[in-house]
Amino acid sequence: MKSRWSEREARRCGGDPLALRVYTSRLLGQEPTLVLHGGGNTSVKAPVRDLFGEPEEILYVKGSGGDLKTIDASGFSPVRLDVARRMAELERLSDTAMVTTQRAAMIDPGAPNPSVEAILHAVVPFCYVDHTHADAVVTITNTRDGADRIHRIYGKRMLIVPYVMPGFLLSRKVYEMTREVDWSRCDGMVLMNHGVFTFADDARVSYERMIRIVTVAESYLRRTAKTVASRTSHVVRPLSYDLRPTTYDRSCLEQLARLRRAVSCARGGAVVARWEPGDEAAAFSALRNVTSVATRGTLTPDHVIRTKPFPLIVRRNPEADVERFTVAYRRYFARHANGKLTCLDPAPRWAVWPGRGIVAFGRSMQDVGIVADIVRHTLRAIRAGEALGGWRPLPQRALFDVEYWELEQAKLKKGGASLPLQGKVALVTGAASGIGKACVETLRAQGAVVAALDIDRRIVSLFAQPGIIGVRCDVTDARQVDAAVQETVRHFGGLDILISNAGIFPASESIARLRQETWNRSVSVNLSSHQRLLQACIPYLSLGIEPSVVIIGSKNVAAPGPGAAAYSVAKAGLAQLARVAALELASSGIRVNVVHPNQVFDTAIWTPQVLASRAKQYGLSVEQYKSNNLLNVEITSRDVAQLACAMAGSLFAKTTGAQVPIDGGNDRVI
Ligand code: ZN
């Protein structure tokens, strides 16, 4: 690992201790193998003068739940150093008392709560203290003879602290262990199964010591891996799975959708399932002893709140597998809770899918991303630990204490409340503009993840945000439709909502002059493509969470206009298709409803010129023409999208086969 220190950047801090602290904290935060998603913490001790000119020593320590990668000065909690130090001298201290006393000792009540390791930072008698959960070091400690190895690697200048629950207990332990220690003879401190501390009065020295300690551990792991590979003794060998599935066959994707549904049921709400079929995950999942190594425990104890203590192992029947997991989790809870506490939801956060890779689950894209990142690091650590003679992380008892520790659970609550379509997977066609685009945005805003399909190739980069994939697809091409549906399931783990919207509005032609080409094209896009798309989606929708189809129809179904035979007939057929689908799919729990919009002018069809000429035709101004309906209101794509999303959601949970106009009131429709 290379030092990222830049003398030029450091000089910009102007010698300000806190600015330098922010700078090197971010350097640590940039290395995912040092700290992941809020792991690790740093501090600096600096003198200040209070309002009355009195000098005070302040410990600026990372606020709880902050992230070193993006931290700034406001992310540090300023705690009076003497109070924090005296807290370490107490024989015992409850979590509540620790948090309250620390908050009371802050010189800025608006700052975040100090990290749970604040007292430990106060105990270390140096200005700068850096703490990471470095993968390489923790991996070595998570082995059978971890402490001996650490001792052999680093020698006497490294303090080795046996595992103790983080928070007051750990701070107290370090305080006791170091009372007689000559700190000047220490380069750092390794906390078994947890992480590393370095310290110095100089920001650069403390930071670079961390880098050096981690580099030594990394080269140790590399050397050992090589030796082990050359011996090929007890090394775990992959089974003979095909590790590179080139196509995702239907049975495989249906298996994934079943897994996602079962996990969602156990979780009490829809989850996104991210399948990682890449080489590394697939190779891990194919290890002969994968069940044993994957379920031994987490890389560091704080990961347990994200991943649970062990993953689900997929066998043949996903529903039975999830059931087995929840029973095992409840047993784990009962074993350690001693009749106290309340069991958290018993759903797995990730799964090992032998031969296929791993699957991460989460209620939001952010959650699923965090789980997937942690798991990726864990797999590497497990393999390295096995190469060192045996992966041996903390026992479940210790993980339980952290998982059910209120100070850790508080971090999860920052995630926010769940949205109406949280964790749902949706597919929208005609998504590059107008109603389709508005549907994608509304679904996403309500918590769903979305596959946005369109024939326009700009769709691929139109929605540059996590939780939306743009897929180029000509809905009249059955193969492209199949591929797009499969891509959706592969990416998000299933399918719950289909908004079948793609359509065209052909130029006005009377029946007498109607060209065959106009007719065929309209029937193909406005009718047949919807049938094929629905057909492709049914196997996955029937494995979805409260699945629902919304068809975007047209006012023309109930109130056709002259010159629009090709359009009106295709849309009428589409409405009829939806009615039959409602009848056929009810037994699978799939609802099918239709919205009939009219006069939605913010779509690609309605250019200002077309709008002006139409208005003129009726002797109206453009404004009058736009709201030419019983309620005299203008209807926007967003209005239609909100109705479509409502129909896909719980408000319409008991409605199927309905056709709802959204047209401001039309006397011909009423
Ligand atoms: Zn830590």
Residues whose N, C-alpha, C, O or C-beta is under 5 A from the ligand:
A	BS01	ZN	G40 G195
